[in-house]
């Protein structure tokens, strides 16, 4: 069995689909090694194991909404698309979404996955409580209000146990209008970064970094009375009068509606429609979460190797993320910019990635946990102030090392 991108063959000796909490507890209690596989959208071996691999997609499909306190108790193995539809039908929403609806809630939370927006933190930040099964097979609950350890549990890479339910903060449903500006050069982005990325609720810039070419700004505005009048011409580009795809030559039909057509949050915040398949999987991805205060330096250095990047990518995306207090989040403790790369599969990529990481690793740049990277354990440990605190959680909650795999062994060596 392979992951979604087909670049990894899983090595588990058995694969088990779980349909009850009691079965999950028994499997975990008796396993020598165990990992959860969600939709396989990670590009590295974070979900691999040589022992037992499980799916919890059939564990539950029931969502409970607390309208008074504005929380939803959501099955961890449910896909975001299903959660979003359920909430919207009842007049509720999540504050943000990722680009794709098919990833699971737990998968996104555990890896610190994010959307975009200078005032929007990673998706994991809306978690207020966790229900899970520990290595002992016992049920365990932890919440933001009752434990300092909570900030270490949220983005925990599947290394502390199996999440079964997540308590998510919700907001009242809202609408979004999406616009795209095209023919925008990367230098304009560098010179006007705050003006661009603080202009709307969610903003992304797509390009391929090729010298003397331009890219697109995707802007998602709250559809309220504060929506500004947008100029037809802005910076060095213009507002698009036809639907766009992040990869200019691709069919834009899988993309969510643009050109200011109002739609509910779940139909505009993702770049792609909830039921669409925007790619065949013939790609691999990397992303680096960096300190926003150094963004001009990063852009300048990436521009110097822009043609080399362009040879290897379908598209790249720049996004902003609000700081948070989650120990292993890429946005921990600082306003953050994400540099995302969707690469063509190539044997040369392994030797090229270190060149990207040499640039984006400066000032403690952090790779996305679910994507490809070659950063060493020593380097990673120095980029997360709470790294050693997380290793203490590993010792405390998984003393038998049941949730260890090759990924955890590479990056957490002190337990």
C-alpha positions as CSV (number, residue, x, y, z in Angstrom):
1,X,0.0,0.0,0.0
2,X,1.3,3.5,-0.9
3,X,0.6,7.0,0.2
4,X,-1.5,9.4,-1.9
5,X,1.5,10.7,-3.8
6,X,2.9,7.2,-4.5
7,X,6.4,8.1,-3.3
8,X,6.2,5.9,-0.2
9,X,5.3,2.2,0.2
10,X,4.1,1.5,3.7
11,X,5.9,-1.3,5.5
12,X,3.3,-2.4,8.1
13,X,2.9,-6.2,8.6
14,X,-0.9,-5.7,9.1
15,X,-3.6,-3.1,8.4
16,X,-6.7,-3.0,10.5
17,X,-9.8,-0.8,10.2
18,X,-11.3,0.1,13.5
19,X,-15.0,0.4,14.0
20,X,-15.4,0.7,17.8
21,X,-13.5,2.3,20.7
22,X,-13.3,-1.0,22.6
23,X,-11.6,-2.7,19.5
24,X,-9.2,0.3,19.3
25,X,-8.3,-0.1,22.9
26,X,-7.7,-3.8,22.5
27,X,-5.6,-3.4,19.4
28,X,-3.4,-0.6,20.9
29,X,-3.0,-2.5,24.2
30,X,-1.7,-5.6,22.5
31,X,0.3,-4.1,19.7
32,X,4.1,-3.9,19.9
33,X,4.1,-1.0,17.5
34,X,1.2,0.9,16.0
35,X,0.5,4.0,13.9
36,X,-2.7,5.5,12.4
37,X,-3.0,6.0,8.7
38,X,-5.5,8.6,7.6
39,X,-5.8,9.6,3.9
40,X,-2.1,9.2,3.2
41,X,-1.5,12.8,2.2
42,X,1.8,13.0,4.1
43,X,4.8,12.8,1.9
44,X,7.2,11.2,4.4
45,X,7.1,8.2,6.7
46,X,5.4,9.9,9.7
47,X,2.5,7.4,9.5
48,X,4.5,4.3,8.6
49,X,5.3,1.4,10.9
50,X,6.8,-2.1,10.6
51,X,4.1,-3.4,12.9
52,X,0.4,-2.5,13.0
53,X,-1.2,0.2,10.9
54,X,-4.8,1.2,11.6
55,X,-7.5,3.3,10.2
56,X,-10.1,5.0,12.4
57,X,-12.3,6.4,9.6
58,X,-15.1,4.1,10.6
59,X,-14.8,4.7,14.3
60,X,-17.5,7.3,14.5
61,X,-19.4,9.7,12.3
62,X,-21.3,11.6,15.0
63,X,-20.6,15.3,15.7
64,X,-21.9,17.0,18.8
65,X,-22.4,20.8,18.9
66,X,-22.4,22.9,22.0
67,X,-24.1,26.0,20.8
68,X,-23.8,27.8,24.1
69,X,-20.0,27.5,24.4
70,X,-19.4,27.3,20.7
71,X,-17.6,24.0,20.5
72,X,-18.0,20.9,18.3
73,X,-16.9,17.4,19.4
74,X,-15.7,15.9,16.1
75,X,-14.5,12.3,15.3
76,X,-10.7,12.5,14.8
77,X,-10.8,10.3,11.6
78,X,-13.5,12.4,9.8
79,X,-12.5,14.3,6.7
80,X,-12.7,18.1,6.8
81,X,-15.1,18.2,4.0
82,X,-17.7,16.2,6.0
83,X,-17.1,18.2,9.1
84,X,-17.5,21.5,7.2
85,X,-20.8,20.4,5.6
86,X,-22.2,19.2,8.9
87,X,-21.4,22.5,10.6
88,X,-22.6,24.7,7.8
89,X,-25.9,22.9,7.6
90,X,-26.5,23.9,11.2
91,X,-25.3,27.5,10.8
92,X,-21.7,27.0,12.2
93,X,-18.2,27.2,10.8
94,X,-14.5,26.7,11.5
95,X,-12.4,29.9,11.4
96,X,-10.3,28.5,8.6
97,X,-9.6,25.5,6.4
98,X,-6.7,23.9,4.5
99,X,-6.5,23.9,0.7
100,X,-8.1,20.4,0.5
101,X,-11.2,19.0,2.1
102,X,-10.2,15.3,1.9
103,X,-7.6,15.4,4.7
104,X,-8.7,14.3,8.1
105,X,-9.1,16.5,11.1
106,X,-6.6,14.5,13.2
107,X,-4.1,14.3,10.4
108,X,-4.1,18.1,10.0
109,X,-4.1,18.8,13.7
110,X,-1.2,16.4,14.5
111,X,1.1,17.9,11.8
112,X,0.3,21.6,12.3
113,X,-1.4,22.0,9.0
114,X,-2.7,25.5,8.2
115,X,-4.6,27.7,5.9
116,X,-3.7,31.3,5.3
117,X,-4.3,34.7,6.9
118,X,-2.2,37.0,9.0
119,X,-4.8,36.8,11.8
120,X,-5.4,33.0,11.4
121,X,-3.3,30.5,13.3
122,X,-2.7,26.9,12.3
123,X,-5.9,24.7,12.2
124,X,-4.6,22.9,15.3
125,X,-5.1,26.1,17.3
126,X,-8.9,25.7,17.3
127,X,-8.6,22.4,19.3
128,X,-9.7,22.9,22.9
129,X,-9.9,19.3,24.0
130,X,-8.7,15.9,23.0
131,X,-10.0,12.4,23.7
132,X,-7.6,9.6,22.9
133,X,-6.3,6.1,23.6
134,X,-2.9,5.9,25.3
135,X,-0.3,3.1,24.8
136,X,-1.8,1.3,27.7
137,X,-5.1,1.0,25.9
138,X,-6.7,3.4,28.4
139,X,-9.0,6.2,27.4
140,X,-7.5,9.6,28.2
141,X,-8.8,13.2,27.9
142,X,-7.0,16.5,28.1
143,X,-8.1,20.1,27.6
144,X,-6.6,23.5,27.2
145,X,-8.0,24.8,30.5
146,X,-6.9,22.0,32.8
147,X,-3.3,21.1,31.8
148,X,-0.1,22.9,30.8
149,X,0.8,19.8,28.8
150,X,-2.1,20.4,26.4
151,X,0.1,22.6,24.2
152,X,2.4,19.6,23.7
153,X,-0.4,17.2,22.9
154,X,-2.1,19.0,20.0
155,X,0.7,19.0,17.3
156,X,2.2,15.7,18.5
157,X,2.8,13.7,15.3
158,X,0.9,10.7,16.4
159,X,3.5,9.9,18.9
160,X,1.5,10.2,22.2
161,X,-1.5,8.0,21.3
162,X,-4.5,7.6,19.0
163,X,-6.8,10.6,18.9
164,X,-10.5,9.6,18.8
165,X,-12.4,12.9,19.3
166,X,-11.4,16.5,19.1
167,X,-13.2,19.4,20.7
168,X,-13.0,22.3,18.2
169,X,-13.9,25.9,18.6
170,X,-16.6,27.0,16.1
171,X,-17.9,30.3,15.0
172,X,-21.2,31.4,13.3
173,X,-21.3,30.7,9.6
174,X,-19.9,33.4,7.4
175,X,-19.5,34.2,3.7
176,X,-16.4,34.9,1.6
177,X,-15.8,36.7,-1.7
178,X,-12.7,35.6,-3.6
179,X,-10.7,37.6,-6.1
180,X,-7.5,36.8,-8.0
181,X,-4.9,39.3,-9.2
182,X,-2.7,38.1,-12.0
183,X,0.6,39.2,-13.5
184,X,2.1,40.1,-10.2
185,X,5.9,39.9,-9.9
186,X,7.7,38.4,-6.9
187,X,9.5,41.7,-6.4
188,X,6.2,43.5,-5.9
189,X,5.4,40.9,-3.3
190,X,8.7,41.5,-1.5
191,X,8.3,45.3,-1.6
192,X,4.6,45.3,-0.5
193,X,4.4,42.2,1.6
194,X,2.4,43.5,4.5
195,X,0.1,45.5,2.2
196,X,-0.7,42.3,0.2
197,X,-1.0,39.8,3.0
198,X,-2.8,41.9,5.5
199,X,-5.4,43.1,2.9
200,X,-7.9,40.2,3.2
201,X,-9.0,37.5,5.6
202,X,-6.9,35.0,3.7
203,X,-4.2,35.7,1.1
204,X,-2.0,33.4,-1.0
205,X,0.6,34.2,-3.7
206,X,1.3,31.5,-6.4
207,X,4.3,31.5,-8.7
208,X,7.0,29.2,-10.1
209,X,9.9,31.6,-9.3
210,X,11.1,31.6,-12.9
211,X,12.9,34.9,-13.6
212,X,10.9,37.5,-15.6
213,X,7.6,35.7,-15.0
214,X,4.7,36.7,-12.8
215,X,2.3,35.0,-10.4
216,X,-1.2,35.3,-8.9
217,X,-2.5,36.8,-5.6
218,X,-5.6,34.9,-4.3
219,X,-7.5,37.1,-1.9
220,X,-10.5,35.9,0.2
221,X,-12.5,38.7,1.8
222,X,-15.2,38.5,4.5
223,X,-18.4,39.3,2.7
224,X,-19.5,42.1,5.0
225,X,-20.0,45.8,5.0
226,X,-16.2,46.3,5.3
227,X,-15.4,44.8,1.9
228,X,-13.1,47.4,0.1
229,X,-13.6,48.6,-3.4
230,X,-10.9,46.7,-5.4
231,X,-9.0,48.5,-8.2
232,X,-8.8,46.8,-11.6
233,X,-5.1,47.5,-11.7
234,X,-3.0,46.9,-8.6
235,X,0.8,46.8,-8.1
236,X,2.1,45.6,-11.4
237,X,-0.8,43.4,-12.2
238,X,-4.6,43.3,-12.8
239,X,-7.7,41.7,-11.4
240,X,-8.6,38.5,-13.2
241,X,-11.8,38.5,-15.2
242,X,-11.8,34.7,-15.7
243,X,-11.4,31.8,-13.2
244,X,-7.8,30.9,-12.5
245,X,-5.9,27.8,-11.4
246,X,-2.7,28.1,-9.3
247,X,-0.9,26.4,-12.2
248,X,-1.7,28.8,-15.0
249,X,-1.9,26.1,-17.7
250,X,-4.2,23.8,-15.7
251,X,-8.0,23.6,-16.0
252,X,-9.5,25.9,-13.3
253,X,-12.8,24.0,-12.9
254,X,-11.7,22.2,-9.7
255,X,-11.0,25.6,-8.1
256,X,-13.5,27.4,-5.8
257,X,-15.4,30.3,-7.3
258,X,-13.6,33.6,-7.8
259,X,-14.4,37.0,-9.3
260,X,-16.2,38.2,-6.2
261,X,-19.0,35.5,-6.3
262,X,-20.1,35.3,-2.7
263,X,-20.2,31.9,-1.1
264,X,-20.1,30.3,2.3
265,X,-16.8,29.8,4.0
266,X,-16.4,26.1,3.1
267,X,-16.9,26.8,-0.6
268,X,-14.3,29.7,-0.7
269,X,-11.6,29.2,1.9
270,X,-10.2,26.0,0.3
271,X,-8.5,26.7,-3.0
272,X,-10.2,23.6,-4.4
273,X,-13.8,22.4,-4.3
274,X,-14.5,20.0,-1.5
275,X,-15.2,17.1,-3.8
276,X,-12.6,17.9,-6.4
277,X,-9.4,16.0,-7.1
278,X,-7.1,18.9,-8.1
279,X,-4.1,16.6,-8.7
280,X,-3.4,13.1,-9.7
281,X,-0.9,12.6,-6.9
282,X,2.0,12.7,-9.4
283,X,3.8,15.2,-7.2
284,X,5.6,15.6,-3.9
285,X,5.5,18.6,-1.5
286,X,7.7,20.5,0.9
287,X,6.9,23.5,3.0
288,X,9.0,25.7,5.4
289,X,7.5,27.9,8.1
290,X,9.7,30.9,8.7
291,X,9.9,34.0,10.8
292,X,7.9,36.7,9.0
293,X,10.3,39.5,10.0
294,X,12.9,38.0,7.6
295,X,10.6,37.5,4.6
296,X,12.3,39.9,2.3
297,X,15.6,38.1,2.8
298,X,14.1,34.8,2.1
299,X,12.4,36.1,-1.1
300,X,15.6,37.6,-2.3
301,X,17.7,34.5,-1.8
302,X,15.0,32.2,-3.4
303,X,14.9,34.6,-6.4
304,X,18.6,34.0,-6.9
305,X,17.9,30.4,-7.7
306,X,14.5,31.0,-9.2
307,X,15.2,29.3,-12.5
308,X,16.4,26.2,-10.7
309,X,13.2,26.1,-8.7
310,X,11.0,26.7,-11.8
311,X,12.6,23.6,-13.5
312,X,11.3,21.4,-10.7
313,X,8.0,22.8,-9.5
314,X,4.4,22.8,-10.7
315,X,3.7,25.8,-8.4
316,X,4.8,27.4,-5.2
317,X,2.6,29.2,-2.6
318,X,3.4,31.8,0.0
319,X,1.0,32.2,2.9
320,X,0.9,33.8,6.3
321,X,0.0,32.3,9.7
322,X,-0.6,33.9,13.1
323,X,1.7,32.8,16.0
324,X,0.5,30.2,18.5
325,X,1.6,28.5,21.7
326,X,1.6,24.8,20.4
327,X,5.0,23.3,21.1
328,X,5.7,21.7,17.8
329,X,3.7,24.1,15.6
330,X,5.7,25.7,12.8
331,X,4.2,29.0,14.0
332,X,5.1,28.6,17.6
333,X,5.9,31.9,19.2
334,X,6.2,34.1,16.0
335,X,4.2,35.5,13.1
336,X,5.0,33.1,10.3
337,X,5.2,32.9,6.6
338,X,4.8,29.5,4.8
339,X,6.8,28.8,1.6
340,X,5.2,25.8,0.0
341,X,6.5,23.9,-3.0
342,X,4.6,21.4,-5.1
343,X,7.4,19.5,-6.9
344,X,7.5,17.4,-10.0
345,X,8.7,13.9,-9.0
346,X,12.4,13.7,-9.9
347,X,15.5,11.8,-8.8
348,X,17.3,15.1,-8.6
349,X,15.0,16.6,-6.0
350,X,16.8,14.9,-3.1
351,X,20.0,16.7,-3.9
352,X,18.2,20.0,-4.6
353,X,16.2,20.2,-1.4
354,X,19.2,20.9,0.8
355,X,19.8,24.1,-1.3
356,X,16.2,25.2,-0.5
357,X,16.7,24.3,3.2
358,X,19.9,26.2,3.4
359,X,17.9,29.4,2.6
360,X,14.7,28.7,4.5
361,X,16.4,27.1,7.4
362,X,18.0,30.4,8.3
363,X,16.6,32.2,11.4
364,X,15.2,28.9,12.6
365,X,13.0,28.0,9.7
366,X,10.9,24.9,10.4
367,X,9.8,22.3,7.9
368,X,6.2,21.1,7.8
369,X,6.0,17.8,9.7
370,X,4.0,16.0,7.0
371,X,6.0,16.9,4.0
372,X,9.5,16.1,2.6
373,X,12.5,17.6,4.3
374,X,16.1,16.6,5.1
375,X,16.7,18.8,8.2
376,X,18.7,17.0,10.8
377,X,17.5,16.2,14.3
378,X,20.1,18.5,15.8
379,X,18.9,21.4,13.7
380,X,15.2,20.7,14.4
381,X,15.8,20.5,18.1
382,X,17.3,24.0,18.1
383,X,14.4,25.5,16.2
384,X,11.6,24.6,18.7
385,X,12.0,26.1,22.2
386,X,9.8,23.3,23.7
387,X,11.5,20.4,21.9
388,X,12.9,18.9,25.0
389,X,9.6,19.4,26.8
390,X,7.9,17.4,24.1
391,X,10.5,14.6,24.6
392,X,9.5,14.5,28.2
393,X,5.9,13.9,27.2
394,X,7.0,11.0,25.1
395,X,8.8,9.4,28.0
396,X,5.8,10.0,30.3
397,X,2.9,8.9,28.0
398,X,4.6,6.3,25.8
399,X,7.3,4.7,28.0
400,X,7.1,1.4,26.0
401,X,7.8,3.3,22.8
402,X,4.7,1.8,21.1
403,X,4.1,4.8,18.9
404,X,7.7,5.2,17.8
405,X,8.5,4.6,14.1
406,X,11.5,5.4,11.9
407,X,10.3,9.1,11.7
408,X,10.1,9.6,15.4
409,X,13.4,7.7,15.9
410,X,15.1,10.1,13.6
411,X,14.0,13.3,15.2
412,X,13.4,12.5,18.9
413,X,16.4,10.6,20.2
414,X,16.3,11.5,23.9
415,X,13.6,9.2,25.1
